[in-house]
Amino acid sequence: MKLIIGIDEAGRGSLAGPLTLSIFAAPQNLRNKLIKILGGKIKDSKKISPENREKIYKEFLRLRKANQIDFNVAHTTNIIIDRRGISYATKLGIKKCLNKLEHTNCGKEGSPSSFEKCGVIRLDGLLKAPEKYKNQKTIIGGDEKNIFIACASVVAKVRRDRLMCRYAKKFSQYSFEIHKGYGTALHYKLLKKHGLSILHRRSFLKKLIK
């Protein structure tokens, strides 16, 4: 049975921390079950409360343990974003995620070609997979139109938020647990007070660099 592979990201517009890409793979016949897990409607993860995202993610973990689905993430650091740009970071994250998936599920047969034959890829927004993956389609607003992209969106958001909360313990002066690195009024206030940390994207904050 063909796998449907959804790809989405979290943290593109953040001022600090990584860009997180997520890939979510499941058979087509699991579509209705996944919609039910998301609360009966295909939703962008940002429109789901943090508490419900965590509940959904735990259900995904249960399904993965039962070998019904697979998913993984790739974090691309702020250092790479500053050196190579956000577009490069996005492409790198997608490549890493797909490479991981090729070694599981239908990728077990041992080559990218076997993986390509059994899976179709659906990506959110303007994301694109490497050209070798012929059966791919980018969907504008895909996280509210395609359940597999929506599931990838939840995974990306949960995993990145968890990471930023861990960073908050080390860099407590920036309150990353509240804003997750995005450009809120609180974040800018703390940046002006404390300056930039090693987690901040200097290419996004040139006006604050003295």
N, C-alpha and C positions, 0 to 999 in steps of 0.2 A: 504493500500500500504506500502511495506517495506521502511523503511528509510535507507539510506546509511550514515554512520557516519564516517567522516574523523577525524583523530587525528594527530596533529603535535606539535612541540615545537619551542621556540625561546629563545636564551640566554644560550645555553648549554656551549659554549666556552668563555662566557664573564668573565671578571675579577671582575666585580662588578654588583650588582643588582640581581634581582630574575631570576629563571628559569620559563618561562611562557609556560604552556600547553594550547592548544586550542582544542575544539571539535566543529565540524561543522556537522549538520544533515539536510538532505534534501531528498525528494523523488527522486527516480531514474529518473523519467520523467522530472526533472528540470536540468538534466545534460547539455544539449545543451545550455540552457539559462545561466547557470553558466560559461560555457566556453566562451560564448560571452561577459559576464561581465568582464572576465579576459583578454579580448582583442583578443579572437579567438584562443587561444592556452593555454594548461595547462602549468603553469609556477611555479617554485619555487619563493616564495615571494621576495627573495633576488635579483632576476633578474628583479623585477618590481621597477620602480622609487618610492620614497617616496610619491610624489604627486599622482601618479596613485594608489598606495596602499590605500591612504586616500579616493580617489573617489570610489574604489571598496568597501571599508569598509562601506561607506555611503550608497551604493546600497544594501549591505547586511542588514544594519539597516532597510532600507525601506521594504525589503522582510520579515524580521522578524516581523516587525510591522503588515504586512499583513498576518502573520501566515503561510507563505510559507516555511520558514526555521527556524532553531534554532541554536544558537551557544553560547558558553560561554568560559571563560578562568579561569585558576587557577594560581596564582603567588606563587611560593615557594621561601622563602627568602634566602638570602646568609647565614644567621645564621644556618638555617636547612641544607643547602648544606655543610657548614663547619662541622657541628656536625655529620651528617649521610651520607654524600656523594652524588654525583650527581645522581647515580642510584636510590637511595632511593627518592630523590627529584622528579625525573621523575615519578616513580611509584605513589607517593603521589599526584602529579598533575593530572595524568590520572584518578586516583580513584575519586578525588574531582570533576573533570569535568563530569564524568559519573554519579556520584551521583546526580549532579544538573540536568542532562538531564533526569534521571529516573522519575523526578517529573513533566516533561512536555511531550508534544507529546504523544507517545504511552505509556509512563510511567504513564500516568494519571490513568490507570487501577489499579495501586496501588502496584505493586510488581516488583522486578527485573526480575522475570520470564516472565512477560508480556512484559517488555521492550526487553528482549533477543529475544522473538519470532518475534517482528516486526522490528528489526534492525540488520544490518550487519555492522561490524566495520572494518575499514581499517586504518592501522597505518603506519607512515613513518619510514624509517630507521630500527632501531633495537627496536623500541618501542613495548611494549606489554601491553594489558589490563589485569586486573585480570582474573584468570582462570575460574571464574564463567561465563564469557562471552564466550560462545563456538564458536559463529559465528564471529571469528575475523581472520584477516590476516595481517601480516606485509609485506610491500612492500619496498624493497631497492630502494631509489630514488623516493619514492612514490609521493613527491610533484611535480614531473614532469611527472607522469604517471597516476595519479588518480585525477580527478577534485575535489573530496570531500576533499582529503588530501591537495590539493593545496589551497582550500578555507580556510581550518583550518590554513594553513601556513600564509596566509595573515592576518587573525584575530590575530594570536599569535604575528606576527611581529608588526602590527599596535599598539596593546594594550601595548606591552612591550616598544616600542619606545616612545609612549606617556608617559608612566610612567617614563622612564629615563629622558625625557625632563622636567617633573615636578621635579624630583630629582635635575636636573641641576640648578634650581632656588635656591635651598637650599645649594647645594654644588658647587657653581659656579667655584671654582678653578680647578675643574676636567674636565670641558667642556663635560659633559655627553651628552649634546644635539648634539654633533658632532659625537662621536664614540660609544655612547650608552653602554659604559662599556667594549667594546672589547679591545684587546691588541694592539692597534695601537701605532705607534711611538710617537704620541702626548700624548697618555694616559700614556705610560711609562715615558715620560719626566715629566709630571705633578706629577706622583707618586713619582718620585725621588725628586722632589721639595717639595711636601707637605706631603708625607707619605700616609698611608692608612686611608681611612674614615671608618665609621661604615657600609657603603654599600659594601665594598670590601670583596671578598672571600679570606680569609687568607689561606685556603688550596690550593688555586691556586697561591699564591704569597709568598710562604715560603722563597724564596731567598731575598725578599725585607723586610722581617720582621727582625728587629734587636733586 
